């Protein structure tokens, strides 16, 4: 069976539904049509709120007892309040951008320092050209989590 369009947004998301034997009903998707929620942790909610709202420009929704709540392109981001934060050694959250140079320049002007990794050919802003043609830049939030910007190659 060919991919079936799902959703009604301007991106015309498509998802391949499971192929089943003739006469057998298809298994409905459980979460394929549900909007994801992203999670990050912070040990300093005031500093995290300022960074995600003022520096990154995300829309602040609420300061709840256990999390700060933001909106990013229709996706909920919950920044969980914790006594201690364990930082993963990899990127935990990223954004797809149309113009990585413009986005990185704006964030740099707001105080974001992009990571430069030894052995990677990155430009002065920290943008790396991946073998796939995507351009990627990494930076850290106030708790040390690695975040990224990605401009995918045009198809």
N, C-alpha and C positions, 0 to 999 in steps of 0.2 A: 504494500500500500504506500503511495507517495506521502510525503510530509504534509500534514494538515496545518493550515494557518490557525494560530490561536491568539487570543487577546485582541484588543481593539485599539492599541496605541499606534502612533505613526511609524513605528519601526517594523511593523508586520512580523512579529516574532513567529517563527515556525518551530515545530517540535515533531519529531518522528514518533508516532504512536506505535505501540508494540504490534508486531505482526502475529496473527493467530491463524490457526487452521480454518479452512472454510466452514462456516456454520457455527463456529465458536465465537462467543462475544469477546470484544476487546476488553482488556483490563483498563479501567479508567485511571488516568494519572492521579496520584495522591497529592503531590505537592507541585507538579509542573505548572499549575495555574495560580499558585499561591505566591504572594509577594514575600521575598526573603527579608529578614531583619539582620542587620550587621551588629556585632558586639565588639567593644574594645573596653579595656579596664583602665581605671585611673586611681591613684592614691591621693590626688590633689584635684578635687572637682572644680574649684574656682579657677585654677590655672588651665585645666582641660577645657572648661566652658569658654574661657577667653580665647584660647587657641582655635578650637573648632568653629566658634561663632565669628570672631573678629578677624582671625588670620585666614582661615580656610573659607570663610563665608557661608557656612552651613546655617540653615534656618533652625534656631533654637525653639523647641516645642515646650519642654517642661523640665523642672528640677524635681524629680521624684525621690522618695526616700532611698532607693537603691540604685538609681541611675539618672544620668542626664540624658534627655531625649532630643535628638536632632532629626531633621529631614534632609535628605540629599537626593535630588532627582526622583522624588516619590518613594524612596526607600528609607525606612526608619533605621537610624543609628542610635543604639543604646550604649552609652558609656557608663559601664558599671562601676560603682564606687566600691573600692576595696582598701583594706588596711595596707596590703602589700601587693605589688604588681610583679608578675613574672613576665619578662620580656622574651618573646620568641625570637630566635635568630634568623628570621625570614620575614618577608612582607606579610602583613596581616590584613591590610586594607588598601585599596587603590581606586583610582578614578580614571575612566576613559575620557580623554580630552581630545578636542578637535585640533588644537594648536598648542603643542607642548611647550614651544619656546615662549609664547605669550603667557601661558599659565605659569610656567616656572619663573619667568621674569617678574610677574605680578607677585607671586608668593615670596620670591627673593626680596623684593622691595618691602614686603611686610615682615621681614626678619627670618624667613625660613632658610636654613642652610641645607643645601642638597649634598648628599653623600657622594664622596669620590672613593671608589674602590680600586685598590692596587691591581694592576694587570688588565683593567678594563679601559678601553679607549672611550673616554667620556669627554664632552666639551667642557668649557669653563663653567657652565651652569650645572654640570653633572649629568647631562643627557647622554645616554648610551644608545647606539644604533644596533639593535639585535639582528641576528642572522635572518630572521623572518621579515625584517624591514620595519618592525615596530620600534618606536623611540620610547625609552623608559628613563625616568628619573626617580630617585628615592630620597626620602627625607624622614625625619623622626618627629614624633609628637612629643609633648613635654614629659611623658612617662618613658620615652625611649622606644616606643613601638615604631617599626619601620612601615611607612606608608609610601605609596607610589603614584605617579602619573604615567599614563600610557597613551601614546598616540599610535594607533594601529596603522599599518601600511594600507594604502588604498588598494582595493581589489580590482 
